[in-house]
Amino acid sequence: MNTETNSEGWTPEAVCLREKIQAKTAIIGVIGLGYVGLPLAIVHANAGFHVIGVDYSGEKVDQLNAGKNYIPDVSDEDVKTLVDQHRFQASLDYGILHEADVICIAVPTPLTRHKDPDLSFIEGAAQKLRPHIRPGQLIVLESTTYPGTTEDVLLPIISDGEFVVGKDVFLAFSPERVDPGNATFNTANTPKLVGGVGAVATELATLFYSQAISQVVPVSSPRIAEMAKVFENTYRAVNIALVNEMAMLCDRMKLDVWEVLDAAGTKPFGIQIFYPGPGVGGHCIPLDPFYLAWKAKEYDMPTRFIDLAGQINQGMPYFVVDKLQAILNRTQKKPLQGSKILLLGIAYKRDTSDARESPALQVLSILAQRGANVAYHDPWVSSILSQDSGGNGVTIESIELSSEALQSMDAVVITTDHSTVDYGLVEKYSSVILDTRNIVKDLGGKNIFRL
Ligand SMILES: NC(=O)c1ccc[n+]([C@@H]2O[C@H](COP(=O)([O-])OP(=O)(O)OC[C@H]3O[C@@H](n4cnc5c(N)ncnc54)[C@H](O)[C@@H]3O)[C@@H](O)[C@H]2O)c1
């Protein structure tokens, strides 16, 4: 235990770490090399640090060490160059993190089957890291979670009665805000929030991220940073739900919701336009608000906006299938049962390969339950795991998008608005299209219906 501090309240370990970060001789460790962790690792390696990544997937570790990238927002070239120059390496072995001076944790934070927070990945990573912790390390949690996780869950595992957090080792929370597929904002130019356990940790973490990220915003505690991140995602979930409800109302009133939104969006103040769709997906919007709702129960506080937004957004895939059913009846005199339906896009958002929690998967499974024969095409997702009518797991592969394939379908539902799809071909050869993303608005075919 270290109690010696200088006049600023800094221990020798903290001073030494500050110097290493400033000189870029600090070694950076990243636990979890997924959509968040890999870009973070590459951005810091590009900034001049030596970076060690640890993941429990042997496949990912092998690919990276062979110089191969698997995250669309990361440059293939960068991974290859950094690996060739020994500035980035991946490993299955937590032991190498003993060498690291700064360790970022970017592991998943899913929900349990009962929609409660599942912190087992954070706890598992911290427990594996624990034997390799040494004085002078800064540990930063990046995973999205409810306020209190860093101090109430991570800190006890890290300190384990041996280290004093804030003197021997330093702990902070800094949420990742990356938006996969966003051509403008990425890990390096999205402002980064940092809340440390104590002023020294906040300063060290701010200094560390400032080496590679254009703007770092320190806040007074990890709890503020944790709450800010879940608030951002709750804000999106609630606003998407509002516009999804508006889409259902416009459908009932026979109004074009897209024209309404374009019109409302001309107001230069007081409104931010969100767009409707087949539901919400990805690892953030469908999950994170429930982390906050769960925590709020501890304070006898029901989070009604979160619950309502969840209900509306989870209802959208059913609305899409009901609408398709009505369109098939009206235009083709066909029932859903036995009809051949092509889903165009299975990823949860445009130009990404991420199909986690994708509403398209939900649309697919509702269609299958109602007896439709469903195929999908997605240029980014070559296969998915789904369930057959008997509840057995089946792999479905993306089919090729051809005039023959389109002609053989009774309807096409555009579930993801990927930019590389040939929508002209789709419009030309499809008997009917339900566009849930307003991507074919300019094609103007008579066979096109919109959400
Ligand atoms: N994907 C996004 O757009 C996004 C954006 C902002 C924040 N986040 C948050 O960031 C966190 C990570 O999300 P992600 O999308 O990068 O997840 P991911 O599934 O893409 O990556 C997580 C990685 O961690 C690895 N892993 C899991 N447990 C591990 C362990 N104990 N030790 C080592 N490796 C382990 C997995 O193999 C995987 O490679 C989550 O909390 C998420 O909510 C995600």
PDBQT file of the ligand as one rigid body, heavy atoms in Angstrom, charges set to zero:
ROOT
HETATM    1  N1  LIG A 501     -21.072  -1.697 -31.012  1.00  0.00    +0.000 N 
HETATM    2  C1  LIG A 501     -21.329  -0.428 -30.765  1.00  0.00    +0.000 C 
HETATM    3  O1  LIG A 501     -21.784   0.304 -31.627  1.00  0.00    +0.000 OA
HETATM    4  C2  LIG A 501     -21.049   0.177 -29.397  1.00  0.00    +0.000 A 
HETATM    5  C3  LIG A 501     -20.980   1.570 -29.294  1.00  0.00    +0.000 A 
HETATM    6  C4  LIG A 501     -20.705   2.149 -28.069  1.00  0.00    +0.000 A 
HETATM    7  C5  LIG A 501     -20.551   1.330 -26.952  1.00  0.00    +0.000 A 
HETATM    8  N2  LIG A 501     -20.649  -0.023 -27.062  1.00  0.00    +0.000 N 
HETATM    9  C6  LIG A 501     -20.462  -0.814 -25.854  1.00  0.00    +0.000 C 
HETATM   10  O2  LIG A 501     -19.131  -1.338 -25.855  1.00  0.00    +0.000 OA
HETATM   11  C7  LIG A 501     -19.105  -2.640 -25.239  1.00  0.00    +0.000 C 
HETATM   12  C8  LIG A 501     -18.504  -3.647 -26.211  1.00  0.00    +0.000 C 
HETATM   13  O3  LIG A 501     -19.363  -3.738 -27.336  1.00  0.00    +0.000 OA
HETATM   14  P1  LIG A 501     -18.875  -4.287 -28.750  1.00  0.00    +0.000 P 
HETATM   15  O4  LIG A 501     -19.914  -3.891 -29.726  1.00  0.00    +0.000 OA
HETATM   16  O5  LIG A 501     -17.462  -3.910 -28.992  1.00  0.00    +0.000 OA
HETATM   17  O6  LIG A 501     -18.961  -5.853 -28.474  1.00  0.00    +0.000 OA
HETATM   18  P2  LIG A 501     -18.304  -7.015 -29.389  1.00  0.00    +0.000 P 
HETATM   19  O7  LIG A 501     -19.082  -8.238 -29.098  1.00  0.00    +0.000 OA
HETATM   20  O8  LIG A 501     -18.166  -6.534 -30.797  1.00  0.00    +0.000 OA
HETATM   21  O9  LIG A 501     -16.831  -7.154 -28.803  1.00  0.00    +0.000 OA
HETATM   22  C9  LIG A 501     -16.572  -7.630 -27.530  1.00  0.00    +0.000 C 
HETATM   23  C10 LIG A 501     -15.316  -8.481 -27.599  1.00  0.00    +0.000 C 
HETATM   24  O10 LIG A 501     -14.994  -8.883 -26.269  1.00  0.00    +0.000 OA
HETATM   25  C11 LIG A 501     -14.549 -10.229 -26.298  1.00  0.00    +0.000 C 
HETATM   26  N3  LIG A 501     -14.702 -10.728 -24.935  1.00  0.00    +0.000 N 
HETATM   27  C12 LIG A 501     -15.823 -10.955 -24.227  1.00  0.00    +0.000 A 
HETATM   28  N4  LIG A 501     -15.525 -11.319 -22.972  1.00  0.00    +0.000 NA
HETATM   29  C13 LIG A 501     -14.179 -11.307 -22.874  1.00  0.00    +0.000 A 
HETATM   30  C14 LIG A 501     -13.275 -11.589 -21.837  1.00  0.00    +0.000 A 
HETATM   31  N5  LIG A 501     -13.682 -11.927 -20.597  1.00  0.00    +0.000 N 
HETATM   32  N6  LIG A 501     -11.956 -11.500 -22.095  1.00  0.00    +0.000 NA
HETATM   33  C15 LIG A 501     -11.511 -11.140 -23.324  1.00  0.00    +0.000 A 
HETATM   34  N7  LIG A 501     -12.327 -10.862 -24.345  1.00  0.00    +0.000 NA
HETATM   35  C16 LIG A 501     -13.647 -10.935 -24.122  1.00  0.00    +0.000 A 
HETATM   36  C17 LIG A 501     -15.406 -10.877 -27.366  1.00  0.00    +0.000 C 
HETATM   37  O11 LIG A 501     -14.812 -12.056 -27.879  1.00  0.00    +0.000 OA
HETATM   38  C18 LIG A 501     -15.482  -9.760 -28.409  1.00  0.00    +0.000 C 
HETATM   39  O12 LIG A 501     -14.433  -9.836 -29.343  1.00  0.00    +0.000 OA
HETATM   40  C19 LIG A 501     -20.535  -2.921 -24.827  1.00  0.00    +0.000 C 
HETATM   41  O13 LIG A 501     -20.725  -2.522 -23.498  1.00  0.00    +0.000 OA
HETATM   42  C20 LIG A 501     -21.346  -2.031 -25.742  1.00  0.00    +0.000 C 
HETATM   43  O14 LIG A 501     -22.606  -1.675 -25.174  1.00  0.00    +0.000 OA
HETATM   44  C21 LIG A 501     -20.874  -0.614 -28.269  1.00  0.00    +0.000 A 
ENDROOT
TORSDOF 0
